[in-house]
Amino acid sequence: MTTAHAITCPDVTTNLSAEAAMVQKALTDKGLETPLVHNGLDRDEKYARIRDAFTEIAQVLGLDLRDDSLRETPHRIAKMYVDEIFSGLDYAKFPSISVIDNKMQVEEMVCIDKIDLVSTCEHHFVTIDGSARVAYIPRHRIIGLSKINRIVRFFSQRPQVQERLTQQILVALQTLLETDDVAVTVNAVHYCVKSRGVMDSNSTTRTTALGGAFKTDASTRGEFLG
């Protein structure tokens, strides 16, 4: 049996798109990749192990898995973890990106606001619910608008820390667009704060990552943040 070894970069996956490979390398080089262990498990093996582990958790809690309401819960949890809310751990699922030459010579800020964002706190495995604003100033390349939403979603579908999530979106877009002029802000409710611990249902957390002109030019920064 192969012994798993801890590394701070994703599983080594073959047949990645060029864009996925570039983003993965950029995040790893900057120390912003989600900490992972390459365990060699494929999708079905991960599903089976999570299903079995959650079966044990349910039994420890005293839940009767013979009940028709609970019987399929370990299956549902395993499928949700592997195929849905943590699918962003697999770079083979990185969205197909449409980046084209800036033939129109666009020079002004492109900004997408109120991008839906649902993630999972890596400390307590409960929901982070919020939205993102993303902007960039085109140079030689522009990106299909819906692709920005998909990149936000991809990095949200991981156990996350909001500060890292914000930086991952920034670096991914800088890499794909070949420009530092990118800005990201995320505003979210953390259910580890809302539903447990301090149980504060009103507070939100805002994180911002700025690059290029958004960091160095006050008017550009103000336009984005305003």
C-alpha positions in Angstrom: 0.0 0.0 0.0 1.4 3.4 -1.0 2.0 5.8 2.0 0.4 9.2 1.4 2.8 12.1 1.7 1.8 15.6 2.6 2.3 18.4 0.1 0.8 21.8 -0.3 -0.4 21.5 -3.8 -3.2 19.6 -5.5 -3.3 16.0 -6.6 -1.1 15.4 -9.7 -3.7 15.1 -12.4 -2.9 14.2 -16.0 -4.7 15.5 -19.0 -5.3 19.0 -17.5 -6.2 21.8 -19.8 -3.4 24.3 -20.4 -5.3 26.9 -18.5 -5.9 24.7 -15.5 -2.2 23.7 -15.4 -1.1 27.3 -15.6 -3.4 28.4 -12.8 -2.4 25.4 -10.6 1.3 26.2 -11.0 0.8 29.9 -10.3 -1.1 29.3 -7.1 1.4 26.7 -6.0 4.4 29.0 -6.7 2.8 31.8 -4.7 1.9 29.5 -1.7 -1.8 30.1 -2.3 -2.9 26.6 -3.2 -5.3 24.8 -0.9 -3.3 22.4 1.3 -3.8 18.9 0.1 -2.4 15.4 0.3 -2.0 13.3 -2.8 -3.6 10.0 -1.8 -4.0 8.4 -5.2 -7.8 7.8 -4.7 -10.0 8.1 -7.7 -13.6 9.5 -7.6 -15.3 6.2 -6.7 -12.8 5.3 -4.0 -13.3 8.8 -2.4 -17.0 8.3 -2.6 -16.9 4.9 -0.9 -14.6 6.0 1.9 -16.6 9.1 2.7 -19.9 7.1 2.6 -18.5 4.6 5.1 -17.0 7.2 7.3 -20.2 9.1 7.5 -22.1 5.9 8.2 -19.8 5.6 11.3 -20.4 9.2 12.3 -24.1 8.8 12.1 -24.0 5.6 14.2 -21.8 7.3 16.8 -24.4 10.1 17.0 -27.0 7.4 17.7 -28.9 7.9 14.4 -30.9 5.0 13.2 -29.8 4.5 9.6 -32.6 1.9 9.1 -35.1 4.7 9.1 -36.2 5.6 5.6 -35.4 9.3 6.1 -31.8 8.6 7.1 -31.0 5.4 5.1 -29.5 7.2 2.1 -27.8 10.1 4.1 -24.3 8.6 4.0 -24.7 8.2 0.2 -26.0 11.7 -0.2 -23.1 13.2 1.9 -20.5 11.3 -0.1 -21.9 12.3 -3.5 -22.3 15.9 -2.4 -18.7 16.1 -1.1 -17.1 14.5 -4.1 -19.2 15.7 -7.0 -20.6 19.0 -5.8 -19.4 21.2 -3.0 -15.8 20.0 -3.0 -15.5 19.4 -6.8 -13.1 22.4 -7.0 -10.4 20.3 -5.5 -10.1 18.6 -8.9 -8.3 20.6 -11.6 -9.7 18.3 -14.2 -13.0 20.1 -13.5 -11.5 23.6 -14.0 -13.9 25.5 -16.3 -13.2 25.7 -20.0 -12.0 29.3 -20.5 -12.6 31.5 -23.5 -9.8 34.1 -23.6 -9.5 36.1 -26.9 -7.3 38.8 -28.2 -8.3 42.3 -27.3 -9.0 43.3 -30.9 -11.5 46.0 -29.8 -8.7 47.7 -27.8 -10.8 47.9 -24.6 -8.9 49.9 -22.1 -11.5 50.6 -19.4 -12.4 48.5 -16.4 -14.6 45.5 -16.9 -16.4 44.7 -13.6 -18.9 42.0 -12.7 -20.8 42.5 -9.4 -23.0 40.3 -7.2 -21.5 37.0 -8.3 -23.2 34.3 -6.2 -20.7 32.5 -4.0 -21.3 29.5 -1.8 -18.4 27.8 -0.2 -17.5 25.8 2.9 -15.4 26.9 5.9 -12.5 24.5 6.2 -12.4 25.0 10.0 -15.9 23.7 10.8 -17.2 22.4 7.4 -20.2 24.7 7.4 -21.5 27.1 4.8 -19.9 30.4 3.6 -22.6 32.3 1.7 -22.0 35.6 -0.1 -21.1 37.3 -3.3 -18.0 38.5 -5.2 -17.1 41.5 -7.2 -14.4 41.0 -9.8 -12.8 43.6 -12.1 -9.9 43.8 -14.6 -8.5 46.2 -17.0 -7.9 44.5 -20.4 -4.5 44.6 -22.0 -3.9 42.1 -24.7 -6.6 39.6 -23.8 -10.2 39.6 -22.7 -12.3 36.8 -21.1 -15.8 35.7 -21.7 -17.9 37.3 -18.9 -19.5 34.1 -17.7 -16.1 32.5 -17.3 -15.3 34.8 -14.4 -18.4 33.5 -12.6 -17.3 30.0 -13.3 -13.8 30.6 -11.9 -15.3 32.1 -8.7 -17.5 29.0 -8.4 -14.6 26.6 -9.0 -12.5 28.0 -6.2 -15.6 28.3 -3.9 -16.2 24.6 -4.3 -13.5 23.7 -1.8 -13.0 23.8 2.0 -11.9 27.4 2.2 -10.6 30.3 4.2 -12.2 33.5 2.7 -8.8 35.3 2.5 -7.3 32.5 0.5 -10.3 32.2 -1.8 -10.1 35.9 -2.6 -6.5 35.6 -3.5 -7.0 32.4 -5.6 -9.6 34.1 -7.8 -7.2 37.1 -8.2 -4.2 35.0 -9.2 -6.2 32.7 -11.5 -7.5 35.7 -13.5 -4.1 37.4 -13.5 -2.6 34.3 -15.0 -5.2 33.7 -17.6 -5.4 37.4 -18.7 -1.7 38.0 -18.5 -2.1 41.2 -16.5 -1.7 42.3 -12.9 -4.7 44.7 -13.3 -7.2 42.5 -11.5 -9.3 43.2 -8.3 -11.5 40.9 -6.3 -13.7 41.5 -3.2 -15.8 38.9 -1.4 -18.5 39.7 1.1 -19.9 36.7 2.9 -21.8 35.3 5.9 -20.0 32.5 7.8 -22.3 30.0 9.3 -19.5 29.0 11.7 -20.2 32.4 13.2 -23.9 32.5 12.6 -25.0 29.0 13.7 -22.5 28.1 16.4 -20.0 29.7 18.8 -20.8 33.4 19.1 -24.1 32.9 17.0 -24.0 36.3 15.4 -26.5 36.3 12.6 -25.9 39.9 11.4 -22.1 40.2 10.8 -20.5 39.8 7.4 -16.9 39.4 6.4 -15.3 41.4 3.5 -12.0 40.5 1.9 -10.2 42.3 -0.9 -7.3 41.4 -3.2 -5.9 44.1 -5.5 -3.3 43.9 -8.2 -1.6 46.3 -10.6 -3.4 49.6 -11.1 -6.0 48.7 -8.6 -3.3 48.7 -5.9 -1.2 51.6 -7.2 -3.7 54.0 -8.6 -6.1 55.6 -6.1 -8.7 56.6 -8.6 -8.9 53.1 -10.1 -9.0 51.5 -6.7 -11.7 54.0 -5.6 -13.8 53.2 -8.7 -13.7 49.5 -8.0 -14.3 49.7 -4.3 -17.0 52.4 -4.7 
